[in-house]
């Protein structure tokens, strides 16, 4: 299974990549929203882990752009974010996310949490 990570923080990218690869997932890395959209279109991942706090284009805009692409409309988008204010989760779902996992990530439960949205 191919999972795309759209995350600008190198430490978070490293940890998520390590967790996924250690469970036999193939990982596609994107550090910006624009790159994430382009790679999603060309790579057609099975799921996308999307940070909300991204430079230039936030995760809400990225999710909306991904949902506008015909081949990506049904791919699960899981918002992985430290945003935990009232309404942030709802805003992620309104933008097109199908799941929501709060940071900091718990390495012991992350894969199980992610699988609930696949």
N, C-alpha and C positions, 0 to 999 in steps of 0.2 A: 504494500500500500504506500502511496506517495503522498507525503504531507508537506505542504508549503508553510514556511514560517515568514511572516512579515513583521520584523522587529528591528528597531534601530539600536538597541542596547547590546553591545557585543557580549557582555557576560550572560545576559538572558538568552541570546541567540545560542551561545555555546552550551548552556545548560539544557535548553529545550532540544537542541540537536543531539546532544549526548543521550538524553533520556529516550528520544524516539529511535535513534539508531541502535541503542542497546536492546530495543524491543523489535528489531528487524524492520523498521520503517525506513523508506527512502526519504531523504529530506531535501527540499529545495529552499534555499535561503534568499531572502530579499531584505534589504536594509532601508528601503524607502517605499512609500505607497505606490509611486509611479512604476518603479521597477517590479513591485509585487503584482501589479495589474498586468504588466507586459508578460512576466513569467507565467502567471496563471493562465493567460490566454494561450501561450505557446506550449506549456507543460501539461495542462489539464490535470492538476492534482486531484487526489481523492478527497482531501479536506484542506482547509486553510486555517492556520492559527494566526490571528491578527491582533497586534498591539493597537491600542487606541491612540496613545500619545506618540505620534510620528511627526517628523519635521516636514514642512511644506504642505502636506496633505494628511489630515488626521484619519484615524481608522474608520470613523463614521463615513467620511467621503469615499474612502477606499471600498468599504463594504457596498455602498450604493453603486459605485462604478462597476464592481464585480458583478453585482446582481443585474446590471444592464447588459451584460454580455451573454448572449444566448446560450452558449455551451457551459456557462458557469452558474446558471440560475439555481441548479439543484445541489451544487457542491456545498457541504457543510462549512460554514464560516464560524469559527469559535473565537470570540473576543477574549483575549488574555490580557488583563489590564489591572493596573493599580488604582484605577478610578473606582471608588467605592462610595461615592456620594449618592444621595437619594436621587433617583431618576436616571443614573448613568446606565444601569442594566437595561432599563426600558428603552433608552435612547439607542443602545447597541442593537437591540432586537428590531426597533423601528428602522434602523439603517440597513438591516438585512442579515444580521448575525443570527445563527441558529443555536448558539451556545454561548456561555459566559463563564470564564474561570478567573477568579481574582488572584492577583499577585499579592504577596510573594507565593510562588509556586511551591507546593509540597512535593518533593521528588517521589515520596512513597505513595502518593495517591494520584498524581497527575495523569498517568496513562489511563487509569480506571475512570477518572473524571472525563477525560477526552473521549474515551470509547463510548460513553453514554450519548454523545452527539453524532456518532458515526452511523 
